[in-house]
Amino acid sequence: MAAPTTTTRREPAARGRLRVADRVYARIAARAAREALADAWTGRTAKGAPPAVSVAAPGSTVTVRVAVELPFPADLAALARAVRERVAVQVAGLTGTRVSEVVVVVERLVTGGVS
C-alpha cells in the first residue's frame, strides 16, 4: 500500500499573480451601467446609446470612466449615483480589484419617447 501524498499549501501571494485585462474591466463596467439604467429607460421609445467605458489600472487599483446618455426628464444625480455604485460593486466583486474611482460623465440627455 502506497503512503498518501501530502500537498503543501502555499499562500496566495506566493502562488503567482493574476492580471485582468483592461477590456475585461470595461465590459463589466459597461454591463453594470446598462443594468443600473435599465429601469430609467423602461417605457420609453427613445433609447440612449450604450455606455462608453475607459479604464486605467495602475498597480492594484482600477479607475473607471463611464460616459452615458440619460433620459430626460429624470433625477439625473440619482441615475449617475446608481451607475457609479453599481459599477464599483460589480467590478470589485467580479475581479477582486479595488476600485479607486468611478467617474460618470453625462454625454447627452435624451428627451421624449415616453409612452
C-alpha positions in Angstrom: 0.0 0.0 0.0 1.4 3.4 -1.0 1.7 6.1 1.6 -0.7 9.0 1.0 0.9 12.0 -0.6 0.8 15.3 1.2 0.4 18.6 -0.7 1.8 21.7 0.7 -0.4 24.7 0.5 1.2 28.0 -0.4 -0.1 31.4 0.5 -2.0 33.1 -2.3 0.7 35.7 -2.8 3.3 33.0 -3.2 1.3 31.2 -5.9 1.6 33.9 -8.6 -0.2 37.0 -9.8 -3.4 37.5 -11.7 -3.6 40.2 -14.4 -7.0 41.2 -15.5 -7.1 42.9 -19.0 -8.5 46.4 -19.2 -11.1 45.3 -21.7 -12.5 42.9 -19.0 -12.9 45.7 -16.6 -14.5 47.8 -19.3 -17.0 45.1 -20.3 -18.0 44.5 -16.7 -18.4 48.3 -16.1 -20.5 48.7 -19.3 -22.8 45.9 -18.4 -23.2 47.3 -14.8 -24.0 50.7 -16.2 -26.7 49.3 -18.5 -28.2 47.4 -15.7 -28.2 50.5 -13.4 -30.1 52.5 -16.1 -32.5 49.7 -17.3 -35.4 50.9 -15.2 -35.0 54.5 -16.2 -35.4 53.6 -19.9 -38.4 51.3 -19.3 -41.5 52.5 -21.2 -39.6 54.9 -23.4 -39.5 54.6 -27.2 -36.3 56.6 -27.5 -33.2 54.9 -26.0 -29.7 56.2 -25.3 -26.5 54.8 -26.8 -24.7 52.1 -24.9 -22.3 53.4 -22.2 -18.7 54.1 -23.4 -16.2 53.0 -20.8 -12.5 53.6 -20.4 -10.3 52.1 -17.7 -7.0 52.8 -16.1 -5.5 50.1 -14.0 -2.3 51.4 -12.4 -1.0 48.9 -9.9 -3.6 47.1 -7.7 -6.5 49.5 -8.2 -8.7 50.5 -11.2 -10.2 53.8 -12.2 -13.3 53.7 -14.4 -14.8 56.4 -16.6 -18.3 55.8 -17.9 -19.9 58.1 -20.4 -23.7 57.6 -20.5 -26.8 59.1 -22.1 -29.6 59.6 -19.7 -33.4 60.0 -20.2 -34.8 63.4 -19.6 -36.8 64.4 -17.5 -35.3 62.2 -14.7 -33.4 62.6 -11.5 -30.0 62.8 -13.1 -28.0 62.8 -9.9 -29.7 59.7 -8.7 -29.1 57.9 -12.0 -25.4 58.9 -12.1 -25.1 57.7 -8.4 -26.7 54.4 -9.3 -24.3 53.9 -12.2 -21.3 54.8 -10.1 -22.3 52.5 -7.2 -23.2 49.5 -9.4 -20.0 49.8 -11.5 -17.9 49.9 -8.4 -19.6 46.9 -6.8 -19.6 44.8 -9.9 -16.0 45.5 -10.9 -14.7 44.9 -7.4 -16.9 41.8 -6.8 -16.1 40.1 -10.1 -12.4 40.8 -10.3 -11.3 41.3 -6.7 -9.6 44.5 -7.7 -10.1 47.7 -5.6 -12.0 50.4 -7.5 -10.4 53.7 -6.6 -12.7 55.9 -8.6 -15.7 55.7 -10.9 -16.3 58.9 -13.0 -19.7 59.2 -14.6 -19.9 61.6 -17.5 -23.3 62.5 -18.9 -22.7 62.9 -22.6 -26.3 63.6 -23.7 -29.9 63.9 -22.4 -32.4 62.0 -24.4 -35.8 63.8 -24.4 -39.2 62.5 -25.3 -40.1 58.9 -26.1 -42.3 58.5 -23.0 -45.1 56.2 -23.9 
